[in-house]
């Protein structure tokens, strides 16, 4: 994505509703499967390091292809970090118990997402777990997608097929961010109808008032409880997937 997006992400992701909700969902899954923090974890496409910071008890490995991302991660004192692509990772086979890849496969630098999923499969140990999060529905493409260099958005059916082809068995797959979905769809429609073509890219990562940010955060935390209870949503802004290596 654009270099300035990393600066925006770094400055707001600790408290921003979108990241808070996603980190809580991932962290709660990790705590459920490993009470003693013994899992070998890789944050594949770590961005500015918010997720790796939350999981620091695991001493996770982290990689990102962006030099800007690496800079911000180092400023967080994240250890075991390297500049590398998820498409070709500098790790031996079966090294990790869990690989976390949050909003990475969609990027234009990922030429073939199925091949990249197979590469992730390679570094996961037998019966290890992949946690994926990706943007949903191509009709939701916006100026923000241009800013962060989105190549593809997914449906649950499409992602499920690709994950299985790469050698995983699906444990959980669902859309998420369902309650804010109507707002996002309305916004996309209005953008296409009324905004000029002069402004083709614009980040949606902007500080919100504490009141609004708190409401959005509570909505996502409530959705997380429903997902953890086994509920799968029929639509949403993103897709969350837990898959186990066969």
For each residue, the residues with C-beta under 8 A, 3 or more apart:
1: 5 6 66 107 147 148 149
2: 5 147 148 149 201
3: 6 7 68
4: 7 8 203
5: 1 2 8 9 147 148 203 205
6: 1 3 9 10 47 48 66 68 69 72
7: 3 4 10 11 68
8: 4 5 11 12 203 205 206
9: 5 6 12 13 47 48 50 72 205
10: 6 7 13 48 72 75
11: 7 8
12: 8 9 15 16 205 206 207
13: 9 10 16 19 47 48 50
14: 19 50
15: 12 20 213
16: 12 13 19 20 205 207 208 213
17: 20 21 208 213 214 216 217 219 220
18: 21 22 216 220
19: 13 14 16 22 23 50
20: 15 16 17 23 24 217 220
21: 17 18 24 25 177 216 217 219 220 221 223 224
22: 18 19 25 26 102 133 220
23: 19 20 26 27 50 51 54
24: 20 21 27 28 220 221 224
25: 21 22 28 29 176 220 224 227 228 240
26: 22 23 29 30 51 54 55 100 102 131 133
27: 23 24 30 31 54 55
28: 24 25 31 32 224 228
29: 25 26 32 33 131 228 242
30: 26 27 33 34 39 41 55 58 98
31: 27 28 34 35
32: 28 29
33: 29 30 39 129
34: 30 31 37 38 39
35: 31
36:
37: 34 57 58
38: 34
39: 30 33 34 58 97 98
40: 58 61 95 96 97 98 125
41: 30 55 58 60 61 96 97 98 99 100
42: 60 61 62 63 91 95 96 98 99 100 123
43: 46 51 52 55 60 61 62 63 100
44: 63 86 89 99 100 101 104 120
45: 63 64 65 86 101 102 103 104 107
46: 43 49 51 52 62 63 64 69 73 78 81
47: 6 9 13 50 51 64 69 102
48: 6 9 10 13 69 72 73 76
49: 46 52 53 62 69 72 73 76 78 81
50: 9 13 14 19 23 47 53 54
51: 23 26 43 46 47 54 55 100 102
52: 43 46 49 55 56 60 62 73 76 78 81
53: 49 50 56 76 78
54: 23 26 27 50 51
55: 26 27 30 41 43 51 52 58 60 100
56: 52 53 59 60 78
57: 37
58: 30 37 39 40 41 55
59: 56 79 80
60: 41 42 43 52 55 56 80 100
61: 40 41 42 43 80 81 82 91 96
62: 42 43 46 49 52 73 78 80 81 82
63: 42 43 44 45 46 81 82 83 84 85 86 89 90
64: 45 46 47 69 70 73 81 83 84
65: 45 69 83 84 85 86 109
66: 1 6 69 70 83
67: 70 71 83
68: 3 6 7 71 72
69: 6 46 47 48 49 64 65 66 72 73
70: 64 66 67 73 74 81 83
71: 67 68 74 75
72: 6 9 10 48 49 68 69 75 76
73: 46 48 49 52 62 64 69 70 76 78 81
74: 70 71 77 78 81
75: 10 71 72
76: 48 49 52 53 72 73
77: 74
78: 46 49 52 53 56 62 73 74 81
79: 59
80: 59 60 61 62
81: 46 49 52 61 62 63 64 70 73 74 78
82: 61 62 63 90
83: 63 64 65 66 67 70
84: 63 64 65 88 89 90
85: 63 65 88 89 109
86: 44 45 63 65 89 101 104 105 110 116 119 120
87: 109 110 111 112 115 116 119
88: 84 85 119
89: 44 63 84 85 86 119 120 122 123
90: 63 82 84
91: 42 61 95 96 123
92: 95 123
93: 122 123
94: 122 123 124 125 126 128
95: 40 42 91 92 123 125
96: 40 41 42 61 91 99 123 124 125 128
97: 39 40 41 124 125 128 129
98: 30 39 40 41 42 124 128 129 130 131
99: 41 42 44 96 120 123 124 128 129 130 131
100: 26 41 42 43 44 51 55 60 131
101: 44 45 86 104 105 120 130 131 132 133
102: 22 26 45 47 51 131 132 133
103: 45 106 133 134 135 238
104: 44 45 86 101 107 110
105: 86 101 110 113 116 117 132 134 152
106: 103 110 134 135 150 151 152 153 154
107: 1 45 104 110 148 149 150 151
108: 149 150 151
109: 65 85 87 149
110: 86 87 104 105 106 107 113 116 151
111: 87 115
112: 87 115 116
113: 105 110 116 117 152 162
114: 117 118 162 165 166
115: 87 111 112 118 119
116: 86 87 105 110 112 113 119 120
117: 105 113 114 120 121 130 162 163 165 166 168
118: 114 115 121 122 166 167
119: 86 87 88 89 115 116 122 123
120: 44 86 89 99 101 116 117 123 124 130 166
121: 117 118 124 130 166 167 168 245
122: 89 93 94 118 119
123: 42 89 91 92 93 94 95 96 99 119 120
124: 94 96 97 98 99 120 121 128 129 130 245
125: 40 94 95 96 97 128 245
126: 94 245
127: 244 245
128: 94 96 97 98 99 124 125 244 245
129: 33 97 98 99 124 171 242 243 244 245
130: 98 99 101 117 120 121 124 163 168 241 242 243 244 245
131: 26 29 98 99 100 101 102 241 242
132: 101 102 105 159 163 239 240 241 242 243
133: 22 26 101 102 103 238 239 240 241
134: 103 105 106 153 154 159 238 239 241
135: 103 106 140 145 150 153 154 237 238 239
136: 140 153 154 155 156 175 235 236 237 238 239
137: 140 153 154 155 235
138: 141 152 153
139: 188
140: 135 136 137 153 184 185 188 237
141: 138 145 150 153 188
142: 145 146 187 188 191 204
143: 146 147 191 195 199 200 201 202
144: 147 148 201 202 203 204 205
145: 135 141 142 148 150 153
146: 142 143 149 150 200 201
147: 1 2 5 143 144 201 202 203
148: 1 2 5 107 144 145 203
149: 1 2 107 108 109 146
150: 106 107 108 135 141 145 146 153
151: 106 107 108 110
152: 105 106 113 138
153: 106 134 135 136 137 138 140 141 145 150
154: 106 134 135 136 137 158 159 239
155: 136 137 158 159 239
156: 136 159 160 173 174 175 239
157: 160 161
158: 154 155 161 162
159: 132 134 154 155 156 162 163 173 239 241
160: 156 157 163 164 170 173 241
161: 157 158 164 165
162: 113 114 117 158 159 165 166
163: 117 130 132 159 160 166 168 170 173 241 243
164: 160 161 167 168 169 170
165: 114 117 161 162
166: 114 117 118 120 121 162 163
167: 118 121 164 245 246
168: 117 121 130 163 164 243 244 245 246
169: 164 243 244 245 246
170: 160 163 164 173 241 242 243
171: 129 242 243 244
172: 227 232 240 241 242
173: 156 159 160 163 170 232 239 240 241 242 243
174: 156 227 231 232 233 236 239 240 241
175: 136 156 178 232 233 234 235 236 237 238 239 240
176: 25 220 223 227 233 236 237 238 239 240
177: 21 180 181 220 223 236 237 238
178: 175 181 223 233 235 236 237
179: 219 223
180: 177 183 184 216 219 237
181: 177 178 184 185 235 236 237
182: 185 186
183: 180 186 187
184: 140 180 181 187 188 237
185: 140 181 182 188 189
186: 182 183 189 190
187: 142 183 184 190 191
188: 139 140 141 142 184 185 191 192
189: 185 186 192 193
190: 186 187 193 194 195
191: 142 143 187 188 194 195
192: 188 189 195
193: 189 190
194: 190 191
195: 143 190 191 192 199
196: 199
197: 200
198:
199: 143 195 196 202
200: 143 146 197
201: 2 143 144 146 147
202: 143 144 147 199
203: 4 5 8 144 147 148 206
204: 142 144
205: 5 8 9 12 16 144
206: 8 12 203
207: 12 16
208: 16 17 212 213 216
209: 212 213
210: 213 214
211: 214 215
212: 208 209 215 216
213: 15 16 17 208 209 210 216 217
214: 17 210 211 217 218
215: 211 212 218 219
216: 17 18 21 180 208 212 213 219 220
217: 17 20 21 213 214 220 221
218: 214 215 221 222
219: 17 21 179 180 215 216 222 223
220: 17 18 20 21 22 24 25 176 177 216 217 223 224
221: 21 24 217 218 224 225
222: 218 219 225 226
223: 21 176 177 178 179 219 220 226 227 233
224: 21 24 25 28 220 221 227 228
225: 221 222 228 229
226: 222 223 229 231 233
227: 25 172 174 176 223 224 230 231 232 233 240
228: 25 28 29 224 225
229: 225 226
230: 227
231: 174 226 227
232: 172 173 174 175 227
233: 174 175 176 178 223 226 227 236
234: 175
235: 136 137 175 178 181
236: 136 174 175 176 177 178 181 233 239
237: 135 136 140 175 176 177 178 180 181 184
238: 103 133 134 135 136 175 176 177
239: 132 133 134 135 136 154 155 156 159 173 174 175 176 236
240: 25 132 133 172 173 174 175 176 227
241: 130 131 132 133 134 159 160 163 170 172 173 174
242: 29 129 130 131 132 170 171 172 173
243: 129 130 132 163 168 169 170 171 173
244: 127 128 129 130 168 169 171
245: 121 124 125 126 127 128 129 130 167 168 169
246: 167 168 169
